[in-house]
Amino acid sequence: MSPTKTVSASAAKQRLLKSLVCSDAHEQALRLGGFHSIAGVDEVGRGCLFGPVVAAAVILPPQLAPLARAGLRDSKQLTHLQRESLDRLIRSSALAISIAEVDAATIDRVNIYQATRLAMLSAVRTLAIAPDHLLIDAMQLDLSELAHPCAQTKLIHGDALSLSIAAASVVAKVYRDRMMCELDATHPGYGLAAHKGYATAQHLRALTLLGPTPLHRLSFAPVKAAANQLHP
């Protein structure tokens, strides 16, 4: 009898995401329902220990075949070079793009879930074209503050299912990754250019040795532990 194989939750999730098909099926259904300006909305950096959470809202044209052929999908399933290439293609074809960020201090004050919703809402609010429907990755937003409130659809694993949400995930990821590379120069020793603020072994070691910077999220357990170790 072969030994039982234990599959970690993260490995199982990655296998699930790879099995999903990213398409414009949701966008087509919404267009048949009379919607025209459909914005995909997603965030990046929610699980990081350092820096802001970043959200993007992207309104794509009705014809999404070129993006599908280019391999657009969830940014986590793409390499750095693929994301950079797709970011350029998205920016050249999108009808409107908006990016918003919420800093570490606000994350510590309101919690990461609410900060993510704030970033998403800000990205939607600053779109040059008012959307009439949002496709959002696993979130529901309070749209009552918008000048032109619109409908919304929450999609679990939306960045792996909807090309509009995938576009937002790529734009947000490329933007935040570039920011982390720039901040690596002003906050040396943490390896930000390599891990982009996530809780890698390298980052955790640096936190223990150097302590947190003003841009670290002090409400996150590893950062709080490092701060307490330096200043018990």
N, C-alpha and C positions, 0 to 999 in steps of 0.2 A: 504494500500500500504506500503510495507516495506521500511525503510529508505535506502537511497543510501549509499553504502559503498565506502569509499575512500581508494584506495589502493596506498600506497607510491610507488615511482619509484623503490626504493631498494627492497621492498617486491615483486614487480612484476618481477624484474630481477631474484631474488632468485628462484621464482616459475618457471621461464623459464629455468634457469640453471638446476634445478632438473628434468625437463622434458626431457632434452637432454640425449642421449645415448652415452657414451664414449666407443669407439671401435677402432679396427684397420682397419676400412674401407678405410681411406685415405692412410694409409701405404700400404695396399694391392693393391690399385689402382696404387700407384707409383711404386711398385715392378713389376706389370704387364707392366708398361711403361718403364721398364728397369733400374730403380734406385735400388741401393742396400744398401748404407750407408745413411739411412734417420735419420736426427737428429731432435728431438723435442726441441723447444726453448721457454722458458717462463721466466717471471720476477716476483719478489715479492718485496713489500715495496715501490711501486710507490706513494702511497697515504700517506705515513708516514711523520711525522714531524721531525723525528730523525733518524740519521744513513744513511747507504748507500742503494742504490737500488741494488738488487742482481739478477743476471740472471744465468740460468743453461741451458746447452745443453746436451742432452742425446741421444745416439744411442743405440736402443734396438735390440735384435735379432729378426729374422723373426717370431718366434713363440711367440706370446704375450698372449696366452690363460692363462698361470699361473697368469700373472698380472691382467688380466680381472677377473679371478675367485676370486682373492684376493680383488677385489673391487676398483681397481685403478680408480680414477677420479680426477676432479678438486680439488686441495688441500683445497680450501675454503669450500668444501662440506664434509670434513673429520674432525674427531676429532684429538686431539693431539696424542693420542695413535695409532690411525689408520695411521696417517702420519709417525710416528716413525717406525711402523712395515713395511709399504710400502717402506720407504726409505731404510731399510735394504734389502728388497727383490729386489728393483731396483738396488741397488749397487752390489748385488751378481749376477745379471743376465745381466746387461748392458754390451755392448761391449766397450763403452766409455762414460765418464762423465766429464764435465768441468763446473766449477763455477767461475763467475767473479763478482766483485762489483765495483761500482762507488761511491765515497764518497760525503758527504754533500757539501763540498766546490765546487766540480765540478758541482754538481746539481745546486747550486746557480749561478755558472758562465755560464752554457750552457742551463739551464732549464731541468726539469725532463723528458720531452719527449726525448730530445737528449741524456740525460744521460742514459736513459733506452736502447736506441739504441746502445750506446757505450758499455754498459754492455753485451748486447746480442751478439754483434759482437765479443767482447773479449772472451766470453765463446765459441763461434763457432771456433774462431781462435786457441784456445788452446786445442781443442779436440785431443786426441792421434790418432784418425782415421779421415782422411779428409772426410767430408760428401759430397755426390753428390746431396742431396736435403735437404732443410730445411722445416720443418713445424713449423710456427711461430704463436704465439698467438697475433692476431690483430696488427701486425707490419710488415713493409717492411724495409729491411736493405740494406745498400749500401755495396755490397759484392766485389766491385772492388779492395779493399785493401787485400783481401785474396790471399794467395799464390796459392790456387786452387779454383777460383770462382765456385760457384755451383748454381743450380736452387733453387727457394724458393716459398713457397705457404703461403700466409697470410690467417689465419682462424679466423673469428670472433667467439668468445667463444670457441676458439680452445682447451683450457684446459678442457672443458667439452665435447669435441667431439673426440679428438685424444688421444690415450693412450700414444704416445710418448711425446706430449706436456704436458699431465697430469703428466707424470713421471718427466719432467723438473720442473713443478710447485711444486711438492712434494719435490724434492731434494733442490730447492731454498728456499722453505718455512722452511724446517727443519734446513737448514744451517743458515738462517737469524735469526730464532727464538732462536737458541742456542747462536748466537752472542749477541742478545739483553739480554739474561739472564746473560751472562758474563759481559756485559757493565753495567748492573744494579748494580753490586758491585762497579764499579769505578765511577758511576754517581748515587748515592743513592738519594732517595726522589722523583724521577719522576715516579716510578712504571713500569720501562721498562720491567721487567720480566713478568708483567701481560698483558700490552697492546701492547708490542713489537714496540712501537714508533708511534702508530696510535693516532689520535686526539680524544681520549676518554675524558670524563669529568674530570677524575682523572689527566690525562696528562695536560690538559688545566689549571686546578687549580695549578698544580705544576709549570707550566711555569709562571703563574702570580705571584706566591710567590717567586720562585727561579730565574726566568729568564732563558734564553736559555744557553745551554752548547756549546762548540766549535763543537759538533757533531750534533747540531740542524740545520735544513735547514732554514737559515735566510731569504730566498726569499719566504717562505711560509707565508701566511697572519697571522695565529695565532702566529707564532714565531716572525715575524716582529713586531706585535702589542705588544707582551710581552717585546721585547727588547726596543721598543720605550717608553713603560710605565716606565721601569727602568731607561732609559737614554733619557729623552725627549729632 
